[in-house]
Amino acid sequence: MQSLSFHPFVLVSTLILAGNSPAQDQVGQATRWQYSADQLRPFWRGDVVDQESVLFVRDSESDEARGLVLFPIREIVSVRSSSGDMTYQQGVDYRFVPGTREIVIPVGSRVVTTPPSALRRPAKSQRHQLTHRDGNGEILFGAKLEYHQMQTHVTYRKADTAWPVSMPSFDPASLPKTLQKLRDRRAVSIVLLGDSISTGCNASGWGGGAPFQPAYQDLFAEHLRRHFQSDVELTNLSVGGQSTPWGITMIDQVTACQPDLVILAFGMNDSAGRSAEEFGENTATMINNTRAQCPHAEFILISPMLGNRDWVRLNHDVFPQYRDQLASLCEPGIALADLTSVWGEFMKRKKDSDLTGNGVNHPNDFGHRVYAQVLSALLVE
Protein backbone atom coordinates (compact mmCIF):
# COMPACT_ATOMS: atom_id res chain seq x y z
CA MET A 1 0.00 0.00 0.00
CA GLN A 2 1.30 3.41 -0.89
CA SER A 3 0.99 6.58 1.11
CA LEU A 4 -1.60 9.06 -0.07
CA SER A 5 0.36 11.76 -1.80
CA PHE A 6 0.14 14.12 -4.74
CA HIS A 7 3.90 14.65 -5.04
CA PRO A 8 5.33 11.54 -6.71
CA PHE A 9 8.63 13.18 -7.63
CA VAL A 10 12.01 14.01 -6.16
CA LEU A 11 11.91 17.34 -4.39
CA VAL A 12 15.00 19.42 -3.67
CA SER A 13 13.99 22.35 -1.52
CA THR A 14 15.11 25.25 0.57
CA LEU A 15 12.84 27.38 2.69
CA ILE A 16 11.12 30.34 1.05
CA LEU A 17 10.55 32.93 3.72
CA ALA A 18 7.23 34.67 4.07
CA GLY A 19 6.64 37.41 1.54
CA ASN A 20 8.61 35.74 -1.28
CA SER A 21 5.88 33.44 -2.56
CA PRO A 22 3.46 34.69 -5.26
CA ALA A 23 0.60 33.00 -3.41
CA GLN A 24 1.45 34.94 -0.30
CA ASP A 25 1.42 38.26 -2.14
CA GLN A 26 -2.34 37.85 -2.58
CA VAL A 27 -3.10 37.88 1.15
CA GLY A 28 -2.67 40.31 3.98
CA GLN A 29 0.35 40.44 6.23
CA ALA A 30 -1.65 38.89 9.09
CA THR A 31 -1.99 35.59 7.20
CA ARG A 32 1.62 35.35 5.97
CA TRP A 33 3.80 32.86 7.77
CA GLN A 34 6.69 34.47 9.60
CA TYR A 35 9.49 32.60 11.33
CA SER A 36 9.25 32.74 15.10
CA ALA A 37 11.38 30.84 17.58
CA ASP A 38 8.24 30.54 19.74
CA GLN A 39 6.67 28.25 17.14
CA LEU A 40 9.64 25.90 17.48
CA ARG A 41 9.60 25.94 21.29
CA PRO A 42 8.88 22.35 22.34
CA PHE A 43 5.22 22.04 23.27
CA TRP A 44 6.15 19.83 26.25
CA ARG A 45 8.33 22.53 27.81
CA GLY A 46 7.37 25.86 29.31
CA ASP A 47 4.06 27.42 30.15
CA VAL A 48 2.48 28.11 26.76
CA VAL A 49 1.28 25.87 23.94
CA ASP A 50 1.31 27.82 20.68
CA GLN A 51 -1.40 27.36 18.03
CA GLU A 52 -2.56 23.87 18.94
CA SER A 53 -5.11 22.62 16.43
CA VAL A 54 -8.64 21.55 17.35
CA LEU A 55 -11.46 20.39 15.08
CA PHE A 56 -14.67 21.24 16.91
CA VAL A 57 -17.29 18.55 16.33
CA ARG A 58 -20.88 19.75 16.57
CA ASP A 59 -23.40 17.86 18.69
CA SER A 60 -26.50 17.02 16.66
CA GLU A 61 -28.88 17.62 19.58
CA SER A 62 -27.56 20.75 21.30
CA ASP A 63 -25.86 22.20 18.21
CA GLU A 64 -22.95 23.17 20.46
CA ALA A 65 -19.49 21.92 19.55
CA ARG A 66 -16.67 20.73 21.77
CA GLY A 67 -12.97 20.03 21.46
CA LEU A 68 -10.01 19.14 23.67
CA VAL A 69 -6.50 20.51 23.98
CA LEU A 70 -3.46 18.61 25.22
CA PHE A 71 -3.06 20.25 28.64
CA PRO A 72 -5.43 21.68 31.24
CA ILE A 73 -5.96 25.37 30.50
CA ARG A 74 -5.02 28.10 32.94
CA GLU A 75 -5.64 30.95 30.51
CA ILE A 76 -6.44 31.19 26.81
CA VAL A 77 -4.16 33.60 24.98
CA SER A 78 -5.96 33.43 21.64
CA VAL A 79 -8.34 31.35 19.56
CA ARG A 80 -7.92 31.94 15.84
CA SER A 81 -8.98 30.52 12.52
CA SER A 82 -6.40 28.18 11.02
CA SER A 83 -5.60 30.77 8.35
CA GLY A 84 -4.82 33.29 11.09
CA ASP A 85 -7.09 35.95 9.66
CA MET A 86 -9.79 35.81 12.35
CA THR A 87 -9.48 36.06 16.14
CA TYR A 88 -12.41 34.84 18.22
CA GLN A 89 -13.82 36.39 21.38
CA GLN A 90 -13.99 34.54 24.69
CA GLY A 91 -17.48 34.42 26.17
CA VAL A 92 -19.03 35.03 22.76
CA ASP A 93 -17.38 32.59 20.36
CA TYR A 94 -16.11 30.08 22.92
CA ARG A 95 -16.00 29.30 26.62
CA PHE A 96 -14.00 27.04 28.92
CA VAL A 97 -13.62 26.17 32.57
CA PRO A 98 -10.09 26.90 33.89
CA GLY A 99 -8.28 23.72 34.87
CA THR A 100 -10.03 21.60 32.22
CA ARG A 101 -8.99 20.69 28.66
CA GLU A 102 -12.37 21.23 27.02
CA ILE A 103 -13.42 24.24 24.94
CA VAL A 104 -17.11 24.70 24.11
CA ILE A 105 -18.35 26.49 21.01
CA PRO A 106 -21.89 27.86 21.54
CA VAL A 107 -24.60 28.25 18.93
CA GLY A 108 -24.03 31.41 16.91
CA SER A 109 -20.24 31.40 17.30
CA ARG A 110 -18.03 32.43 14.40
CA VAL A 111 -15.72 29.46 15.11
CA VAL A 112 -15.87 26.78 12.41
CA THR A 113 -17.70 23.68 13.66
CA THR A 114 -18.23 20.39 11.88
CA PRO A 115 -21.00 17.78 12.15
CA PRO A 116 -19.75 14.19 12.48
CA SER A 117 -21.40 13.31 9.17
CA ALA A 118 -19.08 15.71 7.33
CA LEU A 119 -16.08 13.56 8.28
CA ARG A 120 -17.55 10.54 6.42
CA ARG A 121 -18.10 9.70 2.78
CA PRO A 122 -20.08 6.87 1.12
CA ALA A 123 -18.14 3.71 0.32
CA LYS A 124 -16.06 3.87 -2.88
CA SER A 125 -16.93 7.52 -3.45
CA GLN A 126 -13.38 8.89 -3.18
CA ARG A 127 -10.16 8.62 -5.13
CA HIS A 128 -8.62 6.61 -2.28
CA GLN A 129 -10.68 3.92 -0.55
CA LEU A 130 -10.51 4.78 3.16
CA THR A 131 -12.92 2.27 4.65
CA HIS A 132 -13.87 3.12 8.22
CA ARG A 133 -13.20 0.40 10.76
CA ASP A 134 -16.86 0.41 11.86
CA GLY A 135 -17.92 -0.38 8.27
CA ASN A 136 -20.00 2.77 7.96
CA GLY A 137 -18.63 4.33 4.78
CA GLU A 138 -15.23 5.95 4.43
CA ILE A 139 -13.13 8.50 6.29
CA LEU A 140 -13.17 11.88 4.56
CA PHE A 141 -9.97 12.25 2.54
CA GLY A 142 -8.36 15.69 2.57
CA ALA A 143 -6.35 16.08 -0.61
CA LYS A 144 -4.96 19.48 0.37
CA LEU A 145 -6.34 21.76 3.10
CA GLU A 146 -9.83 20.40 3.77
CA TYR A 147 -9.04 19.47 7.37
CA HIS A 148 -6.91 22.57 7.91
CA GLN A 149 -9.90 24.72 7.03
CA MET A 150 -12.11 22.90 9.53
CA GLN A 151 -9.55 23.25 12.34
CA THR A 152 -9.00 26.12 14.77
CA HIS A 153 -5.76 27.20 16.47
CA VAL A 154 -5.68 27.66 20.23
CA THR A 155 -2.80 29.29 22.12
CA TYR A 156 -3.03 28.87 25.89
CA ARG A 157 -1.17 28.78 29.18
CA LYS A 158 -1.06 25.43 30.91
CA ALA A 159 -2.63 24.81 34.29
CA ASP A 160 -0.57 21.61 34.54
CA THR A 161 2.65 20.96 32.64
CA ALA A 162 2.90 17.20 33.29
CA TRP A 163 3.79 15.18 30.17
CA PRO A 164 4.39 11.44 30.70
CA VAL A 165 6.26 10.67 27.48
CA SER A 166 10.06 10.65 27.51
CA MET A 167 11.01 13.42 25.10
CA PRO A 168 14.32 14.14 23.35
CA SER A 169 16.73 16.38 25.18
CA PHE A 170 19.86 18.13 24.04
CA ASP A 171 22.96 15.95 24.30
CA PRO A 172 26.19 17.30 22.76
CA ALA A 173 27.46 13.72 22.36
CA SER A 174 24.46 12.65 20.30
CA LEU A 175 25.27 14.41 17.00
CA PRO A 176 28.70 15.88 17.83
CA LYS A 177 30.03 16.56 14.33
CA THR A 178 26.90 18.32 13.13
CA LEU A 179 26.64 20.32 16.32
CA GLN A 180 30.26 21.45 16.14
CA LYS A 181 29.88 22.67 12.57
CA LEU A 182 26.74 24.59 13.53
CA ARG A 183 28.45 26.16 16.53
CA ASP A 184 31.44 27.11 14.36
CA ARG A 185 29.03 28.69 11.85
CA ARG A 186 30.29 26.47 9.08
CA ALA A 187 28.01 25.33 6.27
CA VAL A 188 25.99 22.21 7.08
CA SER A 189 24.45 19.91 4.47
CA ILE A 190 21.28 18.04 5.48
CA VAL A 191 19.66 15.38 3.29
CA LEU A 192 16.14 14.14 4.01
CA LEU A 193 14.97 10.80 2.66
CA GLY A 194 11.43 9.70 3.35
CA ASP A 195 7.84 9.34 2.17
CA SER A 196 4.95 11.72 1.52
CA ILE A 197 4.99 13.16 5.04
CA SER A 198 8.49 14.40 4.28
CA THR A 199 7.51 15.90 0.92
CA GLY A 200 5.53 18.31 3.10
CA CYS A 201 2.08 16.93 2.47
CA ASN A 202 -0.79 18.87 4.04
CA ALA A 203 1.25 21.67 5.57
CA SER A 204 -0.56 24.87 4.60
CA GLY A 205 2.45 26.09 2.62
CA TRP A 206 2.44 22.85 0.64
CA GLY A 207 -1.30 23.23 0.07
CA GLY A 208 -1.03 26.86 -1.05
CA GLY A 209 -3.25 28.34 1.66
CA ALA A 210 -2.88 30.78 4.53
CA PRO A 211 -0.87 30.93 6.73
CA PHE A 212 1.51 29.20 4.27
CA GLN A 213 3.46 27.44 7.00
CA PRO A 214 6.36 25.37 5.66
CA ALA A 215 6.62 21.64 6.29
CA TYR A 216 8.61 20.25 9.21
CA GLN A 217 11.92 19.83 7.41
CA ASP A 218 11.98 23.47 6.31
CA LEU A 219 10.96 24.65 9.77
CA PHE A 220 13.79 22.60 11.24
CA ALA A 221 16.39 23.88 8.78
CA GLU A 222 15.32 27.50 9.25
CA HIS A 223 15.39 27.14 13.03
CA LEU A 224 18.98 25.88 12.84
CA ARG A 225 19.92 28.76 10.53
CA ARG A 226 18.47 31.36 12.87
CA HIS A 227 19.68 29.81 16.12
CA PHE A 228 23.26 29.13 15.06
CA GLN A 229 23.59 31.87 12.41
CA SER A 230 24.90 29.14 10.14
CA ASP A 231 24.44 28.25 6.48
CA VAL A 232 22.19 25.18 6.44
CA GLU A 233 21.41 23.58 3.09
CA LEU A 234 18.53 21.12 2.97
CA THR A 235 18.18 18.65 0.11
CA ASN A 236 14.89 16.78 0.18
CA LEU A 237 14.89 13.53 -1.79
CA SER A 238 11.59 12.27 -0.34
CA VAL A 239 8.94 10.79 -2.61
CA GLY A 240 5.34 10.01 -1.75
CA GLY A 241 4.36 6.37 -1.44
CA GLN A 242 7.86 5.07 -0.79
CA SER A 243 9.25 2.80 1.93
CA THR A 244 12.59 1.47 3.16
CA PRO A 245 13.50 -0.82 0.19
CA TRP A 246 13.27 2.20 -2.11
CA GLY A 247 15.34 4.18 0.36
CA ILE A 248 18.21 1.73 -0.08
CA THR A 249 18.20 2.40 -3.83
CA MET A 250 18.55 6.16 -3.21
CA ILE A 251 21.80 6.13 -1.23
CA ASP A 252 23.98 7.17 -4.19
CA GLN A 253 21.84 10.30 -4.53
CA VAL A 254 22.11 10.91 -0.79
CA THR A 255 25.91 10.63 -0.74
CA ALA A 256 26.26 12.82 -3.86
CA CYS A 257 25.25 15.71 -1.59
CA GLN A 258 28.13 15.00 0.80
CA PRO A 259 25.75 15.25 3.76
CA ASP A 260 26.77 16.13 7.28
CA LEU A 261 23.37 14.99 8.55
CA VAL A 262 20.98 12.48 6.98
CA ILE A 263 17.37 12.29 8.16
CA LEU A 264 15.67 8.95 7.44
CA ALA A 265 11.89 9.17 7.74
CA PHE A 266 10.09 5.98 6.78
CA GLY A 267 7.55 3.65 8.36
CA MET A 268 4.10 4.82 7.36
CA ASN A 269 4.11 2.82 4.13
CA ASP A 270 6.26 -0.01 5.49
CA SER A 271 3.49 -0.64 8.03
CA ALA A 272 1.25 -2.12 5.34
CA GLY A 273 3.12 -5.41 5.55
CA ARG A 274 6.79 -5.11 6.50
CA SER A 275 8.01 -6.75 9.69
CA ALA A 276 9.83 -4.74 12.31
CA GLU A 277 12.94 -6.82 11.76
CA GLU A 278 13.01 -6.12 8.02
CA PHE A 279 12.33 -2.44 8.65
CA GLY A 280 15.28 -2.29 11.05
CA GLU A 281 17.56 -4.18 8.68
CA ASN A 282 16.68 -1.90 5.78
CA THR A 283 17.37 1.18 7.89
CA ALA A 284 20.72 -0.24 9.02
CA THR A 285 21.59 -0.90 5.37
CA MET A 286 20.84 2.73 4.46
CA ILE A 287 23.10 3.91 7.29
CA ASN A 288 25.95 1.52 6.43
CA ASN A 289 25.79 2.23 2.69
CA THR A 290 25.83 5.96 3.33
CA ARG A 291 28.79 5.74 5.69
CA ALA A 292 30.72 3.60 3.19
CA GLN A 293 30.86 6.68 0.96
CA CYS A 294 30.48 9.45 3.57
CA PRO A 295 32.05 8.14 6.79
CA HIS A 296 31.57 11.50 8.54
CA ALA A 297 27.77 11.52 8.06
CA GLU A 298 25.48 11.55 11.10
CA PHE A 299 21.84 10.47 11.20
CA ILE A 300 18.48 11.30 12.69
CA LEU A 301 16.05 8.38 12.48
CA ILE A 302 12.40 9.43 12.62
CA SER A 303 9.87 6.98 14.00
CA PRO A 304 6.69 8.34 12.42
CA MET A 305 3.42 9.73 13.67
CA LEU A 306 0.49 7.35 14.02
CA GLY A 307 -2.19 7.33 11.37
CA ASN A 308 -5.93 7.18 11.90
CA ARG A 309 -6.84 4.09 13.92
CA ASP A 310 -10.24 4.00 12.23
CA TRP A 311 -8.68 3.24 8.82
CA VAL A 312 -8.86 -0.52 8.27
CA ARG A 313 -5.73 -0.72 6.10
CA LEU A 314 -3.37 0.76 8.67
CA ASN A 315 -1.54 -1.65 11.00
CA HIS A 316 -0.91 0.30 14.19
CA ASP A 317 0.74 -2.56 16.04
CA VAL A 318 4.03 -2.31 14.14
CA PHE A 319 4.77 1.37 14.80
CA PRO A 320 6.12 0.88 18.36
CA GLN A 321 8.11 -2.08 17.04
CA TYR A 322 9.58 0.11 14.28
CA ARG A 323 10.50 2.71 16.91
CA ASP A 324 12.28 0.08 19.00
CA GLN A 325 14.23 -1.11 15.95
CA LEU A 326 15.38 2.46 15.27
CA ALA A 327 16.29 2.97 18.92
CA SER A 328 18.50 -0.12 18.81
CA LEU A 329 20.55 1.48 16.01
CA CYS A 330 21.29 4.64 17.98
CA GLU A 331 24.83 5.45 19.12
CA PRO A 332 26.96 8.60 19.01
CA GLY A 333 26.25 10.02 15.56
CA ILE A 334 22.83 8.35 15.25
CA ALA A 335 19.86 9.88 17.11
CA LEU A 336 16.18 8.97 17.36
CA ALA A 337 13.34 11.43 16.80
CA ASP A 338 10.46 9.50 18.37
CA LEU A 339 7.22 10.90 16.98
CA THR A 340 5.49 7.54 17.48
CA SER A 341 5.40 7.87 21.26
CA VAL A 342 4.34 11.52 20.98
CA TRP A 343 1.38 10.62 18.76
CA GLY A 344 0.46 7.75 21.01
CA GLU A 345 -0.05 10.22 23.86
CA PHE A 346 -1.73 12.71 21.54
CA MET A 347 -4.36 10.11 20.68
CA LYS A 348 -5.11 9.56 24.36
CA ARG A 349 -5.93 13.25 24.74
CA LYS A 350 -7.36 14.34 21.39
CA LYS A 351 -9.17 13.13 18.28
CA ASP A 352 -7.29 12.16 15.15
CA SER A 353 -9.28 14.86 13.31
CA ASP A 354 -7.67 17.50 15.56
CA LEU A 355 -4.21 16.63 14.27
CA THR A 356 -4.57 15.17 10.81
CA GLY A 357 -3.77 16.89 7.56
CA ASN A 358 -5.51 14.46 5.21
CA GLY A 359 -7.74 12.33 7.44
CA VAL A 360 -5.54 9.26 7.62
CA ASN A 361 -1.74 9.53 7.64
CA HIS A 362 -0.35 13.07 7.25
CA PRO A 363 0.16 15.79 9.87
CA ASN A 364 -1.42 19.24 9.74
CA ASP A 365 0.43 22.50 10.48
CA PHE A 366 0.54 21.78 14.21
CA GLY A 367 1.83 18.27 13.53
CA HIS A 368 4.55 19.57 11.22
CA ARG A 369 5.61 22.00 13.96
CA VAL A 370 5.75 19.15 16.48
CA TYR A 371 7.95 17.16 14.09
CA ALA A 372 10.27 20.19 13.82
CA GLN A 373 10.25 20.71 17.59
CA VAL A 374 11.31 17.11 18.25
CA LEU A 375 14.09 17.33 15.66
CA SER A 376 15.26 20.70 16.97
CA ALA A 377 15.41 19.45 20.55
CA LEU A 378 18.25 17.13 19.49
CA LEU A 379 20.50 20.02 18.39
CA VAL A 380 19.25 23.21 20.05
CA GLU A 381 20.12 23.52 23.72
C-alpha positions in Angstrom: 0.0 0.0 0.0 1.3 3.4 -0.9 1.0 6.6 1.1 -1.6 9.1 -0.1 0.4 11.8 -1.8 0.1 14.1 -4.7 3.9 14.7 -5.0 5.3 11.5 -6.7 8.6 13.2 -7.6 12.0 14.0 -6.2 11.9 17.3 -4.4 15.0 19.4 -3.7 14.0 22.4 -1.5 15.1 25.2 0.6 12.8 27.4 2.7 11.1 30.3 1.1 10.6 32.9 3.7 7.2 34.7 4.1 6.6 37.4 1.5 8.6 35.7 -1.3 5.9 33.4 -2.6 3.5 34.7 -5.3 0.6 33.0 -3.4 1.5 34.9 -0.3 1.4 38.3 -2.1 -2.3 37.9 -2.6 -3.1 37.9 1.1 -2.7 40.3 4.0 0.4 40.4 6.2 -1.6 38.9 9.1 -2.0 35.6 7.2 1.6 35.3 6.0 3.8 32.9 7.8 6.7 34.5 9.6 9.5 32.6 11.3 9.2 32.7 15.1 11.4 30.8 17.6 8.2 30.5 19.7 6.7 28.3 17.1 9.6 25.9 17.5 9.6 25.9 21.3 8.9 22.4 22.3 5.2 22.0 23.3 6.1 19.8 26.3 8.3 22.5 27.8 7.4 25.9 29.3 4.1 27.4 30.2 2.5 28.1 26.8 1.3 25.9 23.9 1.3 27.8 20.7 -1.4 27.4 18.0 -2.6 23.9 18.9 -5.1 22.6 16.4 -8.6 21.5 17.3 -11.5 20.4 15.1 -14.7 21.2 16.9 -17.3 18.5 16.3 -20.9 19.7 16.6 -23.4 17.9 18.7 -26.5 17.0 16.7 -28.9 17.6 19.6 -27.6 20.8 21.3 -25.9 22.2 18.2 -22.9 23.2 20.5 -19.5 21.9 19.6 -16.7 20.7 21.8 -13.0 20.0 21.5 -10.0 19.1 23.7 -6.5 20.5 24.0 -3.5 18.6 25.2 -3.1 20.2 28.6 -5.4 21.7 31.2 -6.0 25.4 30.5 -5.0 28.1 32.9 -5.6 30.9 30.5 -6.4 31.2 26.8 -4.2 33.6 25.0 -6.0 33.4 21.6 -8.3 31.3 19.6 -7.9 31.9 15.8 -9.0 30.5 12.5 -6.4 28.2 11.0 -5.6 30.8 8.4 -4.8 33.3 11.1 -7.1 36.0 9.7 -9.8 35.8 12.3 -9.5 36.1 16.1 -12.4 34.8 18.2 -13.8 36.4 21.4 -14.0 34.5 24.7 -17.5 34.4 26.2 -19.0 35.0 22.8 -17.4 32.6 20.4 -16.1 30.1 22.9 -16.0 29.3 26.6 -14.0 27.0 28.9 -13.6 26.2 32.6 -10.1 26.9 33.9 -8.3 23.7 34.9 -10.0 21.6 32.2 -9.0 20.7 28.7 -12.4 21.2 27.0 -13.4 24.2 24.9 -17.1 24.7 24.1 -18.3 26.5 21.0 -21.9 27.9 21.5 -24.6 28.2 18.9 -24.0 31.4 16.9 -20.2 31.4 17.3 -18.0 32.4 14.4 -15.7 29.5 15.1 -15.9 26.8 12.4 -17.7 23.7 13.7 -18.2 20.4 11.9 -21.0 17.8 12.2 -19.7 14.2 12.5 -21.4 13.3 9.2 -19.1 15.7 7.3 -16.1 13.6 8.3 -17.6 10.5 6.4 -18.1 9.7 2.8 -20.1 6.9 1.1 -18.1 3.7 0.3 -16.1 3.9 -2.9 -16.9 7.5 -3.5 -13.4 8.9 -3.2 -10.2 8.6 -5.1 -8.6 6.6 -2.3 -10.7 3.9 -0.6 -10.5 4.8 3.2 -12.9 2.3 4.7 -13.9 3.1 8.2 -13.2 0.4 10.8 -16.9 0.4 11.9 -17.9 -0.4 8.3 -20.0 2.8 8.0 -18.6 4.3 4.8 -15.2 6.0 4.4 -13.1 8.5 6.3 -13.2 11.9 4.6 -10.0 12.3 2.5 -8.4 15.7 2.6 -6.3 16.1 -0.6 -5.0 19.5 0.4 -6.3 21.8 3.1 -9.8 20.4 3.8 -9.0 19.5 7.4 -6.9 22.6 7.9 -9.9 24.7 7.0 -12.1 22.9 9.5 -9.6 23.2 12.3 -9.0 26.1 14.8 -5.8 27.2 16.5 -5.7 27.7 20.2 -2.8 29.3 22.1 -3.0 28.9 25.9 -1.2 28.8 29.2 -1.1 25.4 30.9 -2.6 24.8 34.3 -0.6 21.6 34.5 2.7 21.0 32.6 2.9 17.2 33.3 3.8 15.2 30.2 4.4 11.4 30.7 6.3 10.7 27.5 10.1 10.6 27.5 11.0 13.4 25.1 14.3 14.1 23.4 16.7 16.4 25.2 19.9 18.1 24.0 23.0 16.0 24.3 26.2 17.3 22.8 27.5 13.7 22.4 24.5 12.7 20.3 25.3 14.4 17.0 28.7 15.9 17.8 30.0 16.6 14.3 26.9 18.3 13.1 26.6 20.3 16.3 30.3 21.4 16.1 29.9 22.7 12.6 26.7 24.6 13.5 28.4 26.2 16.5 31.4 27.1 14.4 29.0 28.7 11.9 30.3 26.5 9.1 28.0 25.3 6.3 26.0 22.2 7.1 24.4 19.9 4.5 21.3 18.0 5.5 19.7 15.4 3.3 16.1 14.1 4.0 15.0 10.8 2.7 11.4 9.7 3.3 7.8 9.3 2.2 5.0 11.7 1.5 5.0 13.2 5.0 8.5 14.4 4.3 7.5 15.9 0.9 5.5 18.3 3.1 2.1 16.9 2.5 -0.8 18.9 4.0 1.2 21.7 5.6 -0.6 24.9 4.6 2.4 26.1 2.6 2.4 22.8 0.6 -1.3 23.2 0.1 -1.0 26.9 -1.1 -3.3 28.3 1.7 -2.9 30.8 4.5 -0.9 30.9 6.7 1.5 29.2 4.3 3.5 27.4 7.0 6.4 25.4 5.7 6.6 21.6 6.3 8.6 20.2 9.2 11.9 19.8 7.4 12.0 23.5 6.3 11.0 24.7 9.8 13.8 22.6 11.2 16.4 23.9 8.8 15.3 27.5 9.2 15.4 27.1 13.0 19.0 25.9 12.8 19.9 28.8 10.5 18.5 31.4 12.9 19.7 29.8 16.1 23.3 29.1 15.1 23.6 31.9 12.4 24.9 29.1 10.1 24.4 28.3 6.5 22.2 25.2 6.4 21.4 23.6 3.1 18.5 21.1 3.0 18.2 18.6 0.1 14.9 16.8 0.2 14.9 13.5 -1.8 11.6 12.3 -0.3 8.9 10.8 -2.6 5.3 10.0 -1.7 4.4 6.4 -1.4 7.9 5.1 -0.8 9.3 2.8 1.9 12.6 1.5 3.2 13.5 -0.8 0.2 13.3 2.2 -2.1 15.3 4.2 0.4 18.2 1.7 -0.1 18.2 2.4 -3.8 18.6 6.2 -3.2 21.8 6.1 -1.2 24.0 7.2 -4.2 21.8 10.3 -4.5 22.1 10.9 -0.8 25.9 10.6 -0.7 26.3 12.8 -3.9 25.2 15.7 -1.6 28.1 15.0 0.8 25.7 15.2 3.8 26.8 16.1 7.3 23.4 15.0 8.6 21.0 12.5 7.0 17.4 12.3 8.2 15.7 8.9 7.4 11.9 9.2 7.7 10.1 6.0 6.8 7.6 3.6 8.4 4.1 4.8 7.4 4.1 2.8 4.1 6.3 0.0 5.5 3.5 -0.6 8.0 1.2 -2.1 5.3 3.1 -5.4 5.6 6.8 -5.1 6.5 8.0 -6.7 9.7 9.8 -4.7 12.3 12.9 -6.8 11.8 13.0 -6.1 8.0 12.3 -2.4 8.7 15.3 -2.3 11.1 17.6 -4.2 8.7 16.7 -1.9 5.8 17.4 1.2 7.9 20.7 -0.2 9.0 21.6 -0.9 5.4 20.8 2.7 4.5 23.1 3.9 7.3 25.9 1.5 6.4 25.8 2.2 2.7 25.8 6.0 3.3 28.8 5.7 5.7 30.7 3.6 3.2 30.9 6.7 1.0 30.5 9.5 3.6 32.0 8.1 6.8 31.6 11.5 8.5 27.8 11.5 8.1 25.5 11.5 11.1 21.8 10.5 11.2 18.5 11.3 12.7 16.0 8.4 12.5 12.4 9.4 12.6 9.9 7.0 14.0 6.7 8.3 12.4 3.4 9.7 13.7 0.5 7.3 14.0 -2.2 7.3 11.4 -5.9 7.2 11.9 -6.8 4.1 13.9 -10.2 4.0 12.2 -8.7 3.2 8.8 -8.9 -0.5 8.3 -5.7 -0.7 6.1 -3.4 0.8 8.7 -1.5 -1.6 11.0 -0.9 0.3 14.2 0.7 -2.6 16.0 4.0 -2.3 14.1 4.8 1.4 14.8 6.1 0.9 18.4 8.1 -2.1 17.0 9.6 0.1 14.3 10.5 2.7 16.9 12.3 0.1 19.0 14.2 -1.1 16.0 15.4 2.5 15.3 16.3 3.0 18.9 18.5 -0.1 18.8 20.5 1.5 16.0 21.3 4.6 18.0 24.8 5.5 19.1 27.0 8.6 19.0 26.3 10.0 15.6 22.8 8.4 15.2 19.9 9.9 17.1 16.2 9.0 17.4 13.3 11.4 16.8 10.5 9.5 18.4 7.2 10.9 17.0 5.5 7.5 17.5 5.4 7.9 21.3 4.3 11.5 21.0 1.4 10.6 18.8 0.5 7.7 21.0 0.0 10.2 23.9 -1.7 12.7 21.5 -4.4 10.1 20.7 -5.1 9.6 24.4 -5.9 13.2 24.7 -7.4 14.3 21.4 -9.2 13.1 18.3 -7.3 12.2 15.1 -9.3 14.9 13.3 -7.7 17.5 15.6 -4.2 16.6 14.3 -4.6 15.2 10.8 -3.8 16.9 7.6 -5.5 14.5 5.2 -7.7 12.3 7.4 -5.5 9.3 7.6 -1.7 9.5 7.6 -0.3 13.1 7.2 0.2 15.8 9.9 -1.4 19.2 9.7 0.4 22.5 10.5 0.5 21.8 14.2 1.8 18.3 13.5 4.5 19.6 11.2 5.6 22.0 14.0 5.7 19.1 16.5 8.0 17.2 14.1 10.3 20.2 13.8 10.3 20.7 17.6 11.3 17.1 18.3 14.1 17.3 15.7 15.3 20.7 17.0 15.4 19.4 20.6 18.3 17.1 19.5 20.5 20.0 18.4 19.2 23.2 20.1 20.1 23.5 23.7 
